[in-house]
Amino acid sequence: MTVDADWHLLVDELDRVHARERQVDFWLRDDDAVEPTTPLDRLLSLAASHAVPVTLAVPPAPATEALARHLSGRAEIGVAAHGWAHRNHAPREEKKQELGAHRPPAVILDELRRGAERLQALFPEHFVPMLVPPWNRIDAALSPRLPEIGFSVLSVFGPEKPSPFPLVNTHVDVMDWRGTRGCRDHTLIIADVVERIRQVCGDVEGREDQSGGTVGLLTHHLVHDAAVWDFLERLFTATSGHPACRWRRTRDLIDR
């Protein structure tokens, strides 16, 4: 791999973390898997070649037995519940939500409970009690009730905020959803990764955020373009063998 200036910034930041005898935990969440596809195989193969575990956020309602068979025996993969059907219930003038305040909480919680049960049955080797709300949005009133239906942790996008329920978020999105709907500029993604490392492990002057958090990478295999695949290859190469970096399984994060 030819390492240009942007990638040097990332490696240099990891070197500084290592020099302070620290490590930073990375994790990868990929959304919307429901069946075996060529892009999914490409993601899983690429990640496995660098020993990077993958958490798949799977909508329970459309999830297929074919996907369950396809993932069988792959211990490095976790399966989280991606809502129920990944269906929008918000009116057109609002941002899309499946788990918003547009339906009775009892209805939503019953769907989520059934979703967890379905994924547990389909993916007994892989299911983890993590809820990933579609579009990363959930009515705040639902969070305290998630333990009632079997969930241990919630994962949305952005820095973790004070919450009545444990959060393991993603923080860096590779996709330019509001622009090209392809890969974001690599320089901007790398800058986000470096900034998150500094938040978690302290900045170059050694000041510590004390968040105890992770660097969560968010991907959507079904819409990746060539630039996304190139970015992931470079990121995994730069990080997977670095002593300051640990790519973690979902179970590790939940147990922690």
Secondary structure, DSSP 4 states (H G I P E B T S, - for coil): ----HHHHHHHHHHHHHHHTT--EEEEEEEE---S--HHHHHHHHHHHHTT--EEEEE-TTT--HHHHHHHTT-TTEEEEE--SS----S-TTS---SBSTTS-HHHHHHHHHHHHHHHHHH-TTTEEEEE--GGG-B-TTTGGGGGGGT--EE--BSS----SS-B--B-EE-B-TTTTSSBPPHHHHHHHHHHHHHHHH--TT---------EEEEE-GGG--HHHHHHHHHHHHHHTT-TTEEE--HHHHHH-
